[in-house]
């Protein structure tokens, strides 16, 4: 990535170092990316400035940051970046079919062949990178096997060392603090059976927006229905108002996404009311961007944890297949 940045800034002059760093500083992230916002690019271009997850975030979000400044999307280095981005998306996926693993193998082969255009040569880690498709097939998703999560212990142990102010048998102090933290985190129910949320208020259809009110009246919620405030956590997945959900494919490369507008709990069943939109694939940026004209229609869909029954809303039944 650092060599690619050097090519875009020094050789092609699509943007300056100050410009991309200013856009990174003003970038607004949501969800898990909030704590891993990309770091500024170093002036010497020897390596990226952030830690591993920040650099991963930069790899994914670079088209959002400087996509409008890319003059020639057919540039070999930009195409090499897109290959790396697509390969990392498949490598970090929680599950792939055999067809997708074969696609990953082809992407890795193509990336390794075209990487010659960069200034820096191949490194030993590129050999392991080339065989990730084989590892995926033999051992499963690498994201469940990587040791990146242990990097956080560096920060934890440094904090413990500063707080204890005692450097006699420091390793014992680290292990004791770690075990106490593990014991604290293991208290209570380890695997909650039901969904978890902090607060809720009664559902009053008259106070809802018009489009949601019409949809809510058609669903016939009971008087005991409540609207969940903040976030809802179920099956170790957190849902928040404003988050986007993948509803399913549409055509070649296009997808349907839904923006969560409201979370409703009714008789032990949780419903996610979403605004549906169509995202069109932009292959020159390796992104699926929503079409603004779809947002004007504000189509609502009902998401529920309840098992599918006969009949009912067909759109709801299809949505169930992609989430719960």
C-alpha positions in Angstrom: 0.0 0.0 0.0 2.8 2.4 0.8 4.4 1.9 -2.7 0.9 2.4 -4.2 0.5 5.7 -2.4 3.9 6.8 -3.6 2.8 6.1 -7.2 -0.5 8.0 -6.8 1.1 11.0 -5.1 4.6 11.3 -6.6 4.3 9.9 -10.1 0.6 10.4 -11.1 0.1 13.5 -8.9 -3.6 12.8 -8.6 -3.5 14.3 -5.1 -1.0 15.6 -2.6 0.1 14.1 0.7 -1.5 17.0 2.6 -4.8 16.5 0.7 -5.2 12.8 1.4 -4.2 13.3 5.1 -6.7 16.1 5.4 -9.4 13.8 4.0 -8.4 11.1 6.4 -8.7 13.5 9.3 -12.2 14.6 8.3 -13.4 11.1 7.5 -16.4 10.1 9.6 -16.5 6.4 10.4 -19.3 4.3 11.9 -19.6 1.1 13.7 -16.5 -0.9 14.3 -14.4 1.4 12.2 -14.8 4.3 14.7 -11.9 3.1 16.8 -9.8 2.1 13.8 -9.9 5.2 11.7 -7.0 5.2 9.1 -3.9 6.9 10.2 -2.1 9.6 8.2 0.2 8.5 5.4 3.9 8.9 6.2 5.9 11.4 4.1 8.7 8.9 3.3 6.3 6.2 2.0 8.3 3.4 3.6 5.3 2.0 5.4 1.8 3.0 6.3 1.5 4.9 9.5 -1.2 3.0 11.4 -1.5 -0.3 13.1 -2.7 -3.4 11.3 -6.5 -2.8 11.6 -6.1 0.9 10.7 -4.2 -0.1 7.5 -6.9 -2.7 6.8 -9.5 0.0 7.2 -7.5 2.3 4.8 -7.4 -0.5 2.2 -11.2 -0.9 2.4 -12.1 2.8 2.4 -9.5 4.3 0.1 -12.1 4.7 -2.8 -14.3 6.7 -0.5 -11.4 8.9 0.5 -9.8 9.7 -2.9 -12.1 8.0 -5.4 -13.2 11.3 -7.0 -9.5 12.3 -7.5 -8.5 9.2 -9.4 -8.1 10.5 -13.0 -7.4 7.1 -14.8 -9.0 4.1 -13.2 -7.3 1.9 -15.8 -3.9 2.7 -14.4 -2.0 -0.5 -13.7 -1.2 0.4 -10.1 -4.8 1.4 -9.4 -5.9 -1.9 -10.9 -3.4 -3.7 -8.7 -4.9 -2.0 -5.7 -8.4 -3.2 -6.7 -7.0 -6.7 -7.0 -5.6 -6.5 -3.5 -8.8 -5.0 -2.1 -11.0 -7.8 -3.6 -8.6 -10.5 -2.4 -8.6 -9.1 1.1 -12.4 -9.0 1.2 -12.5 -12.7 0.3 -9.7 -13.6 2.7 -11.4 -11.8 5.6 -14.8 -13.2 4.8 -16.3 -15.5 7.6 -17.2 -18.2 5.0 -16.6 -18.9 1.3 -17.9 -21.5 -1.1 -15.6 -23.6 -3.2 -16.3 -21.4 -6.2 -15.3 -18.3 -4.2 -12.1 -20.0 -3.0 -11.2 -20.7 -6.6 -11.9 -17.1 -7.4 -9.6 -16.0 -4.6 -6.9 -18.3 -5.9 -7.1 -16.6 -9.3 -7.1 -13.1 -7.8 -3.9 -14.0 -5.7 -2.2 -15.4 -8.8 -3.0 -12.3 -10.8 -1.9 -10.0 -8.0 1.4 -11.7 -7.6 2.1 -11.5 -11.3 1.2 -7.9 -11.7 2.9 -6.7 -8.6 6.2 -6.3 -10.5 5.1 -2.8 -11.4 5.8 -1.6 -7.8 9.2 -0.3 -6.8 9.7 -2.6 -3.8 10.3 -6.3 -4.6 8.8 -9.4 -3.2 9.1 -10.3 0.4 8.9 -13.7 2.2 5.4 -12.8 3.5 4.2 -12.6 -0.1 4.8 -16.3 -0.5 2.4 -17.0 2.4 0.0 -14.5 1.0 0.0 -16.4 -2.3 -1.0 -19.6 -0.5 -3.9 -18.2 1.5 -6.5 -19.7 -0.8 -5.0 -23.2 0.0 -5.0 -22.4 3.7 -8.6 -21.3 3.5 -9.6 -24.6 1.9 -7.7 -26.7 4.4 -8.2 -24.8 7.7 -11.2 -22.6 7.2 -11.5 -18.8 7.3 -8.2 -17.2 8.3 -10.0 -14.5 10.2 -10.9 -17.1 12.9 -7.3 -18.3 13.1 -5.3 -15.0 13.1 -3.5 -13.7 16.1 -4.3 -10.1 15.5 -6.5 -9.9 18.5 -3.5 -10.5 20.8 -2.0 -7.2 19.7 -4.4 -5.4 22.1 -2.5 -7.0 25.0 0.4 -4.7 24.3 -1.7 -1.7 25.2 -3.2 -3.5 28.2 0.1 -4.6 29.7 1.6 -1.2 29.2 -1.3 0.4 31.0 -0.9 -2.1 33.9 2.9 -1.4 34.1 2.2 2.4 34.4 -0.6 2.0 36.9 1.1 -0.5 39.3 4.2 1.7 39.6 6.2 -1.4 40.7 8.7 -3.0 38.4 9.7 -5.9 40.7 8.6 -9.2 39.1 6.7 -7.3 36.4 5.6 -10.4 34.6 3.8 -11.7 37.7 1.9 -8.3 37.9 0.9 -8.6 34.3 -0.4 -12.2 34.7 -2.3 -11.4 37.9 -4.0 -8.3 36.4 -4.8 -10.4 33.3 -6.4 -13.2 35.2 -8.4 -10.8 37.3 -9.7 -9.1 34.2 -10.6 -12.5 32.7 -12.5 -13.5 35.9 -14.4 -10.2 35.8 -15.4 -10.6 32.2 -16.5 -14.2 32.8 -19.0 -13.2 35.6 -22.7 -13.6 34.9 -24.2 -15.4 32.0 -21.5 -16.3 29.4 -23.9 -17.0 26.6 -27.2 -15.0 27.0 -30.2 -16.8 25.7 -32.2 -13.7 24.7 -31.4 -10.4 22.9 -30.0 -7.6 25.1 -30.8 -3.9 25.1 -30.5 -1.1 27.6 -33.8 0.8 27.3 -37.1 0.9 25.4 -40.3 3.0 25.3 -43.8 2.1 24.3 -44.7 2.1 20.6 -47.1 4.9 19.8 -48.0 4.7 16.1 -49.2 8.3 16.0 -45.7 9.6 16.9 -43.9 7.7 14.1 -43.0 9.2 10.7 -45.7 8.9 8.1 -44.1 6.2 6.0 -43.2 4.1 9.1 -46.7 4.7 10.6 -48.4 3.3 7.5 -46.1 0.3 7.6 -46.6 -0.2 11.4 -50.4 -0.1 11.0 -50.3 -2.8 8.4 -48.3 -5.1 10.7 -50.8 -4.9 13.6 -48.4 -4.7 16.5 -49.8 -5.5 19.9 -50.3 -2.8 22.6 -47.3 -4.2 24.5 -44.9 -3.5 21.6 -41.9 -1.3 22.5 -39.3 0.6 20.5 -35.7 -0.3 21.5 -33.4 2.6 22.2 -29.7 2.5 21.4 -28.7 -0.9 20.2 -29.9 -4.5 20.2 -27.4 -7.4 20.7 -28.4 -10.9 19.7 -26.3 -13.9 18.6 -23.2 -11.7 19.5 -24.2 -9.2 16.7 -25.1 -5.6 17.6 -27.7 -3.7 15.6 -28.0 0.1 15.8 -30.3 2.6 14.2 -28.6 3.9 11.1 -26.7 0.7 10.4 -27.0 -1.0 7.0 -27.9 -4.6 6.4 -27.3 -6.7 3.3 -30.7 -7.9 2.1 -29.5 -9.9 -0.9 -28.3 -9.8 -4.5 -30.0 -8.2 -7.4 -28.8 -9.0 -10.9 -25.1 -9.1 -11.7 -23.0 -7.5 -9.0 -25.8 -5.4 -7.6 -27.2 -5.8 -4.1 -30.1 -4.6 -2.0 -29.3 -2.9 1.4 -31.5 -1.7 4.2 -30.9 1.1 6.6 -32.2 0.4 10.1 -34.8 3.1 11.1 -36.3 1.4 14.1 -36.1 -1.7 16.3 -39.4 -3.0 17.7 -40.0 -5.7 20.3 -43.4 -7.3 20.2 -44.3 -10.4 22.2 -40.7 -11.6 22.5 -40.0 -11.1 18.8 -37.7 -8.4 17.5 -38.4 -6.6 14.3 -36.0 -4.4 12.4 -37.8 -1.8 10.2 -35.4 -0.8 7.4 -35.5 1.5 4.4 -34.6 -0.6 1.3 -32.3 0.7 -1.4 -30.5 -0.7 -4.4 -26.7 -0.5 -4.6 -25.1 -0.6 -8.0 -21.6 -2.1 -8.5 -18.9 0.3 -9.6 -16.1 -2.0 -10.7 -13.7 0.8 -11.3 -13.7 1.4 -7.5 -14.7 -2.1 -6.3 -17.6 -0.7 -4.5 -21.4 -1.0 -4.5 -22.9 2.5 -4.2 -26.6 3.2 -3.4 -28.7 4.8 -6.1 -30.2 8.0 -4.6 -33.4 7.6 -6.6 -34.3 4.5 -4.7 -34.1 6.3 -1.4 -37.0 8.6 -2.4 -39.3 5.6 -2.5 -38.6 4.7 1.2 -39.7 1.0 1.0 -40.0 -0.6 4.4 -39.3 -4.2 5.1 -40.0 -6.2 8.2 -37.2 -8.3 9.8 -38.1 -10.8 12.5 -36.5 -13.6 14.5 -39.7 -15.6 14.3 -39.6 -18.6 12.1 -41.2 -18.2 8.7 -44.9 -19.1 8.6 -47.1 -19.9 5.7 -48.1 -16.9 3.6 -47.3 -13.6 5.1 -45.1 -10.9 3.7 -43.0 -12.4 0.9 -40.4 -9.6 1.2 -40.1 -10.3 4.9 -39.6 -14.1 4.2 -36.8 -13.4 1.8 -35.2 -11.0 4.3 -35.2 -13.7 6.9 -32.9 -15.8 4.8 -30.1 -13.2 4.8 -30.0 -12.3 8.5 -31.7 -14.4 11.2 
